[in-house]
Amino acid sequence: MNFLRSVSSIGGFTILSRITGYLRDLLMANLIGVSILSDAMALAIKFPGFFRRIFAEGAFHVSFLPLYTKLKRDPAFSGMILSLLGMMLIGLVVGVEIFFPQISAFVFGGLSKKPETLALVIQLGRITFPYVFFICLTSFFGSILNAYGHFSLYSASHAVGNGFVVLCAGVLSFYSQSYGVLFSWTVLASGVLQCGCLLASCMYYGYDIRPRWPRLTPEIRQFFCHFFPNLLSVGALQLNMLVGFYLGSMLAKGGLSYLYYADRLNQLPYSIVGVSLSSILLPLLSKYLREGQLAKANKTQNYAFRFAAFTALPATMFLLVLAFPMIDLLFGHGKINALQVIEIGKTVMAFSLGIPAHIANKIITTRFFAQGQPKYPLQASVLMVVLDIVLSVLLIRWLEHVGLALAMALAAWGSTLFLLFVIQQKHGWTVSKALRRFLWRIVLSCVISGALLCALQAILPAFRACSLPQQLGLLSGFLTLGTLLLFACFSYFRILSKRQWNILWKSFKKRGNNVEVL
């Protein structure tokens, strides 16, 4: 497997997915703006995501994929897992649909003083929640494709789903003014479409994905021995999201919308780098550790850290320095006014401080899951929840929605530092001098480039005073100049030499394993 080509392929489709996701949010912002309806839509979309992260990319994925890599030739195992997953999801969806008013009143406790918003959440949430069933089955088919090295298909399915929402909602908005209901139904339909696409892909490649009546075989027992601890670990992490829901529901009108729009931009580098790396690392580390190739596993993980730093730290710098121009250009030309753009921009800056921590956390937890040791991610998740609750309660009083975003970022750093300590103490992995030197040079390059960009913004005319074409040109210029400054610093600090650039280019074209250059 070519590591760089696989990561860049997934990252490319993730960028496409985020672009189409932005178009979806832009359409929603222009039709709805920042209002009671937008707050309700944010919760109706986010709530299914809570369960998606448990049953799809979370506990199920990290429990199923390492086992499936060993049992590819046993279709009975995957068939029984598919049946069990389907039964759990049907029970979940039916139960939540029946008790959605009670669940909403409990989870979004702050909405008890906003009955109109709560009623909209219940109405729209009941439409969007069955999306969980289809997107979790999509993850099952995506795990099978990943095990065979077809990483891009699962990433591409997200772009297909977002594009479908944009197309359908955009066309149907000419015929209906019930924008909340319209978006909710198109989100549900996008889940059906994604599931169908990956099911068709598995059938095309000839993988046996027929459901089978589950039996308590040794393999199924082993799956549940991994699944339940992973469920606790991921569930503790998602409890962090519930805390955010609860506290966010207490914010003034628009607070939830600020968090939702800002998080969309914040998730871009996390998804491109963190999710892409973990998608590649999980099957790779599972294979190396199963075969006893500990040195190779450590080398791959170190390379993942270097690649993550090389991409995530510059992304953090750009979001910190260019948050306001980005938000103004992306959302400032519809129903969102100048003050609301400023609030979203401040929230983006607070969120972005946690991007490197979230990505490092993803890399380390992937290692533990590949080893079948979920207890350390569980402990880290509990620590993150506790820190987030304490910091959120302290900061929300003075900073409101920005305080919630900042609390999440600081909690992520606390959890990641804990995991770094554990992996060094329990597995003998250390941050080498070369890696420390590499990280400090990347940080210094980002500080220098960011400071120069800030100085340039200070001497230029106000971004919002410019016309839309001028704003587009200015932001493109900022991004281009920032990239050139970064690469100039990389060359000066010898992070990338001319020889390494040549090796990097050749590694993308090479069919076999990549040559590590960072």
C-alpha positions in Angstrom: 0.0 0.0 0.0 1.3 3.5 -0.9 0.7 5.5 2.3 1.0 8.9 0.8 -1.2 8.1 -2.2 -3.9 6.5 0.0 -3.9 9.5 2.4 -4.0 12.0 -0.4 -6.8 10.1 -2.2 -9.0 10.0 0.9 -8.0 13.6 1.7 -9.0 14.7 -1.8 -12.4 13.2 -1.5 -12.8 14.6 2.0 -12.1 18.1 0.6 -14.8 17.5 -2.0 -17.1 16.3 0.8 -16.4 19.4 2.8 -16.9 21.7 -0.1 -20.3 20.1 -0.8 -21.0 20.3 2.9 -20.2 24.0 2.8 -22.5 24.5 -0.1 -25.2 22.8 1.9 -24.6 25.1 4.9 -24.4 28.1 2.6 -27.8 27.2 1.1 -29.2 26.8 4.6 -27.7 30.1 5.8 -29.1 32.0 2.8 -32.6 30.5 3.2 -32.8 30.4 7.0 -30.0 32.7 8.3 -29.4 32.8 12.1 -32.8 32.2 13.7 -34.8 29.9 15.9 -35.2 27.6 12.8 -31.5 27.5 12.2 -30.8 26.6 15.9 -33.4 23.8 15.6 -31.9 22.6 12.3 -28.4 22.5 13.8 -29.7 20.2 16.6 -31.7 18.1 14.3 -28.6 17.4 12.2 -26.2 17.1 15.1 -28.3 14.7 17.2 -28.1 11.8 14.7 -24.4 12.5 14.4 -24.1 11.5 18.1 -25.2 8.0 17.4 -23.4 7.9 14.0 -20.1 8.4 15.7 -20.9 5.4 18.0 -22.3 2.9 15.6 -20.6 4.0 12.4 -17.1 5.6 12.5 -16.7 5.0 16.3 -17.0 1.8 18.3 -18.4 -0.4 15.6 -15.7 0.5 13.0 -12.7 0.1 15.3 -14.1 -3.2 16.6 -15.1 -4.7 13.3 -12.3 -3.7 10.9 -9.3 -5.3 12.8 -11.2 -8.6 13.1 -12.5 -8.5 9.5 -8.9 -8.1 8.3 -8.2 -11.6 9.8 -11.5 -13.2 8.7 -12.0 -11.9 5.2 -12.4 -15.4 3.8 -15.3 -16.2 6.3 -18.4 -14.5 4.9 -20.5 -15.9 7.8 -18.7 -13.5 10.2 -19.5 -10.3 8.2 -23.0 -11.6 7.5 -23.8 -12.2 11.1 -22.3 -8.8 12.1 -24.5 -7.1 9.4 -27.6 -8.8 10.9 -26.7 -7.8 14.5 -26.0 -4.2 13.4 -29.3 -4.0 11.6 -31.2 -5.3 14.6 -29.5 -2.8 16.9 -30.2 0.1 14.6 -33.8 -0.8 14.0 -34.4 -1.0 17.8 -32.5 2.3 18.3 -34.5 4.2 15.6 -37.9 2.9 16.7 -37.2 3.7 20.4 -35.9 7.2 19.7 -38.8 8.0 17.3 -41.3 7.0 20.0 -39.7 8.8 22.9 -38.2 11.7 20.9 -40.1 14.5 22.9 -38.9 13.1 26.2 -35.3 12.6 24.9 -35.2 16.1 23.5 -36.5 17.6 26.7 -33.8 15.8 28.6 -30.8 16.3 26.3 -31.7 19.9 25.3 -32.7 20.9 28.8 -32.1 24.6 28.1 -34.9 24.6 25.5 -37.5 24.2 28.2 -37.6 28.0 28.2 -37.8 28.1 24.4 -40.9 26.0 23.6 -41.0 27.1 20.0 -37.5 25.9 19.3 -38.1 22.7 21.2 -41.2 22.0 19.1 -39.1 22.5 15.9 -36.4 20.2 17.2 -38.9 17.5 17.8 -40.6 17.9 14.4 -37.3 18.1 12.4 -35.4 15.5 14.5 -38.0 12.8 14.0 -37.5 13.2 10.2 -33.7 13.2 10.3 -33.1 10.6 12.9 -33.6 7.5 10.7 -30.6 8.8 8.8 -28.6 6.9 11.5 -29.8 3.5 10.2 -28.6 4.1 6.7 -25.3 5.9 7.4 -24.3 3.2 9.9 -24.9 0.5 7.3 -22.9 2.7 5.0 -20.0 2.5 7.5 -20.3 -1.3 7.5 -19.9 -1.5 3.8 -17.2 1.1 3.9 -15.2 -0.9 6.5 -15.3 -3.9 4.1 -14.0 -1.8 1.2 -11.3 -0.3 3.4 -10.1 -3.8 4.4 -9.5 -4.5 0.8 -7.7 -1.2 0.2 -10.6 0.7 -1.5 -10.3 3.7 0.8 -11.6 6.4 -1.6 -15.1 5.0 -2.1 -16.3 5.5 1.5 -14.9 9.1 1.5 -16.5 9.8 -1.9 -19.9 8.7 -0.6 -20.0 11.7 1.8 -19.5 14.1 -1.1 -22.3 12.3 -3.0 -24.6 12.7 0.0 -23.9 16.4 0.5 -24.2 17.1 -3.2 -27.6 15.4 -3.3 -28.8 17.6 -0.4 -27.6 20.7 -2.2 -29.2 19.8 -5.5 -32.5 18.6 -4.1 -33.0 21.3 -1.5 -31.9 24.0 -3.9 -34.4 22.9 -6.6 -37.3 22.1 -4.1 -36.8 25.5 -2.3 -38.5 27.1 -5.4 -41.6 25.1 -4.7 -41.8 25.1 -0.9 -41.1 27.7 1.9 -41.0 25.0 4.6 -37.2 25.1 4.5 -36.6 23.1 7.8 -38.8 20.2 6.7 -37.2 20.3 3.2 -33.7 20.1 4.5 -34.6 17.3 7.0 -36.1 15.1 4.3 -33.2 15.6 1.9 -30.7 14.8 4.7 -32.5 11.5 5.3 -32.6 10.7 1.6 -28.9 11.4 1.3 -28.2 8.6 3.8 -30.3 6.2 1.7 -28.3 7.2 -1.4 -24.9 6.8 0.3 -25.9 3.4 1.7 -27.0 2.3 -1.8 -23.8 3.5 -3.4 -21.5 1.5 -1.1 -23.7 -1.6 -1.2 -23.5 -1.5 -5.0 -19.7 -1.1 -4.7 -19.3 -4.2 -2.5 -21.5 -6.2 -4.9 -19.4 -4.9 -7.9 -16.2 -6.2 -6.3 -17.9 -9.5 -5.5 -17.7 -9.4 -1.7 -20.1 -11.6 0.1 -22.3 -9.2 2.1 -25.4 -11.3 2.6 -26.9 -11.1 6.1 -26.9 -14.3 8.1 -28.8 -15.3 11.2 -26.4 -14.5 14.1 -25.0 -17.3 16.2 -22.7 -16.9 19.3 -19.5 -18.2 17.6 -16.1 -17.5 19.0 -15.5 -14.8 16.4 -18.8 -13.1 17.4 -17.8 -13.3 21.1 -14.5 -11.8 20.3 -16.2 -8.9 18.4 -18.4 -8.2 21.4 -15.4 -8.4 23.8 -14.0 -5.5 21.7 -17.2 -3.7 20.9 -18.5 -3.1 24.4 -15.3 -1.6 25.8 -15.0 0.5 22.6 -18.6 1.5 23.0 -17.8 2.8 26.5 -14.8 4.7 25.2 -16.5 6.3 22.3 -19.7 6.8 24.3 -17.7 8.7 26.9 -16.3 10.9 24.1 -19.8 11.5 22.7 -21.0 12.4 26.2 -18.9 15.4 25.6 -21.1 16.3 22.7 -24.2 15.8 24.8 -22.7 18.2 27.3 -22.2 20.7 24.5 -25.9 20.2 23.4 -27.2 20.8 26.9 -25.1 23.9 27.5 -25.6 25.2 24.0 -29.3 25.0 24.4 -29.0 27.6 27.1 -27.3 30.1 24.9 -29.2 33.1 23.5 -30.8 32.9 20.1 -28.2 32.2 17.5 -25.6 30.7 19.8 -26.1 27.2 18.5 -26.0 28.4 14.9 -22.7 30.1 15.5 -21.2 26.9 16.9 -22.7 24.9 14.0 -21.3 27.1 11.2 -17.9 27.5 12.9 -17.6 23.7 13.5 -18.1 23.0 9.8 -15.0 25.0 9.0 -13.1 23.6 12.0 -13.9 20.0 10.9 -12.2 20.6 7.5 -8.6 20.0 8.6 -9.6 17.4 11.2 -11.4 15.3 8.5 -8.9 15.8 5.8 -5.9 14.9 8.0 -7.1 13.1 11.1 -9.8 10.9 9.6 -7.8 10.1 6.5 -4.8 9.1 8.6 -6.8 6.9 11.0 -8.6 5.2 8.0 -5.2 4.2 6.7 -3.6 3.4 10.0 -6.2 1.1 11.5 -5.8 -1.7 8.9 -2.1 -1.1 8.7 -1.4 -1.2 12.4 -3.8 -4.1 12.9 -1.8 -6.1 10.3 1.7 -5.2 11.7 0.7 -5.8 15.3 -1.0 -9.1 14.5 2.2 -10.2 12.7 4.5 -9.0 15.6 6.1 -6.3 13.5 6.3 -3.8 16.4 9.2 -1.8 14.9 7.3 -1.3 11.7 4.1 -0.3 13.6 6.1 2.3 15.6 7.7 3.6 12.4 4.4 4.0 10.7 2.9 5.8 13.7 5.9 8.2 13.8 5.5 8.9 10.2 1.8 9.6 10.7 2.7 12.1 13.5 5.1 13.9 11.2 2.6 14.0 8.3 -0.1 15.3 10.7 2.1 18.1 12.0 3.2 19.1 8.5 -0.4 19.6 7.5 -2.5 20.3 10.6 -0.3 23.0 12.1 -0.3 25.2 9.0 -4.1 24.6 8.7 -4.5 25.9 12.3 -2.4 28.9 11.5 -4.6 29.8 8.5 -7.8 29.4 10.5 -6.5 31.6 13.4 -5.2 34.4 11.1 -7.8 34.3 8.4 -10.9 33.3 10.3 -12.8 36.6 9.8 -12.1 37.0 6.0 -13.0 33.3 5.5 -16.3 33.6 7.3 -17.1 36.9 5.8 -16.6 35.5 2.3 -18.3 32.2 2.9 -21.4 33.4 4.9 -21.4 37.2 4.9 -23.4 37.8 1.7 -26.8 36.2 2.7 -29.0 36.7 5.7 -26.0 36.7 8.1 -25.0 40.2 9.1 -21.6 41.7 10.1 -22.0 41.2 13.8 -22.9 37.5 13.3 -19.9 37.1 11.0 -17.7 38.4 13.8 -19.2 35.9 16.3 -18.8 33.0 14.0 -15.2 34.1 13.3 -14.3 34.2 17.0 -15.8 30.8 17.5 -13.7 29.4 14.6 -10.6 30.8 16.2 -11.4 29.1 19.5 -12.2 25.8 17.9 -9.0 25.9 15.7 -6.8 25.9 18.8 -7.8 22.3 19.4 -7.2 20.9 15.9 -3.6 19.6 16.4 -4.7 17.9 19.7 -7.8 16.3 18.1 -5.7 14.9 15.2 -2.9 13.6 17.5 -5.6 12.0 19.7 -7.0 10.3 16.7 -3.6 8.8 15.7 -2.9 7.5 19.2 -6.3 6.0 19.9 -6.1 4.2 16.5 -3.0 2.5 17.8 -4.7 1.4 21.0 -7.8 0.2 19.1 -5.6 -1.8 16.7 -4.0 -3.5 19.7 -7.4 -4.3 21.2 -6.7 -2.0 24.3 -9.7 0.4 24.5 -9.3 1.1 28.2 -6.8 3.9 27.6 -9.0 5.7 25.0 -11.8 5.3 27.5 -9.8 6.9 30.3 -8.8 9.7 28.0 -12.4 10.2 26.9 -13.6 10.5 30.5 -10.8 13.0 31.2 -11.9 15.0 28.2 -15.6 15.0 29.3 -14.7 16.1 32.9 -12.4 18.9 31.6 -14.9 20.1 29.1 -17.7 20.2 31.7 -15.6 22.2 34.2 -14.2 24.6 31.6 -17.5 25.1 29.8 -19.3 26.0 33.1 -16.5 28.5 33.8 -16.1 30.0 30.4 -19.7 30.1 29.2 -20.5 32.9 31.7 -18.1 35.3 30.1 -17.5 34.1 26.6 -20.9 32.3 25.8 -20.6 30.3 22.6 -16.9 31.1 22.2 -16.3 29.8 25.7 -17.9 26.4 24.7 -15.6 26.2 21.7 -12.5 27.1 23.7 -13.4 24.6 26.4 -13.6 21.8 23.8 -10.2 22.8 22.5 -8.5 22.9 25.9 -10.2 19.6 26.9 -8.8 17.9 23.7 -5.3 19.0 24.7 -5.7 17.5 28.2 -6.9 14.2 26.8 -4.1 14.1 24.2 -1.3 14.8 26.7 -2.7 12.0 28.9 -2.6 9.6 25.9 1.0 10.6 25.0 2.1 9.9 28.6 0.4 6.5 28.5 1.8 5.4 25.2 5.3 6.4 26.3 5.0 4.6 29.7 3.2 1.5 28.5 4.6 0.9 25.0 8.0 2.4 25.2 7.3 4.9 22.4 9.2 8.1 22.8 9.2 11.5 21.1 12.6 11.3 19.5 14.9 14.3 19.3 14.5 14.4 15.5 10.7 14.5 15.9 10.8 17.2 18.5 13.1 19.3 16.3 10.8 18.7 13.4 7.8 19.9 15.4 9.5 23.0 16.7 10.6 24.0 13.2 7.0 23.5 11.9 5.6 25.6 14.8 8.2 28.4 14.2 7.5 28.4 10.5 3.7 28.8 11.2 4.3 31.6 13.8 6.5 33.6 11.4 4.1 33.2 8.4 1.1 34.0 10.6 2.7 37.1 12.0 3.5 38.4 8.5 -0.1 37.7 7.3 -1.5 39.6 10.3 0.8 42.6 9.5 -0.4 42.5 5.9 -4.1 42.5 6.9 -3.5 45.5 9.2 -2.2 47.7 6.4 -4.7 46.7 3.8 -8.3 48.1 3.5 -11.0 46.5 5.7 -12.0 43.2 4.2 -15.7 43.7 4.6 -15.6 47.1 2.8 -14.5 45.3 -0.4 -16.8 44.0 -3.1 -17.3 40.2 -3.5 -14.7 39.9 -6.4 -12.2 41.9 -4.4 -12.8 39.8 -1.3 -12.3 36.6 -3.3 -9.1 38.0 -4.8 -7.8 39.2 -1.4 -8.5 35.9 0.4 -6.9 33.9 -2.5 -3.9 36.3 -2.2 -3.6 35.7 1.5 -3.8 31.9 1.1 -1.2 31.9 -1.7 1.2 34.3 0.1 0.8 32.3 3.3 1.6 29.1 1.5 4.7 30.6 -0.1 5.9 32.0 3.2 5.4 28.6 4.8 7.4 26.8 2.2 10.1 29.4 2.3 10.4 28.8 6.1 10.3 25.0 5.5 13.3 25.4 3.1 15.1 27.7 5.5 14.7 25.4 8.5 15.5 22.4 6.3 12.1 20.7 6.9 11.9 19.9 3.2 15.0 19.9 1.0 15.1 19.7 -2.8 16.0 16.1 -2.6 13.0 15.4 -0.3 10.7 17.2 -2.7 11.9 14.9 -5.5 11.4 11.8 -3.4 8.0 13.0 -2.3 6.9 13.5 -5.9 8.2 10.0 -6.9 6.5 8.4 -3.9 3.1 9.6 -5.2 3.7 7.9 -8.5 5.1 4.7 -7.0 2.8 1.7 -7.0 4.2 -0.1 -4.0 5.0 1.2 -0.4 5.8 4.9 -0.2 9.2 6.3 0.5 9.0 8.2 3.8 10.4 11.7 3.3 9.2 13.8 6.3 
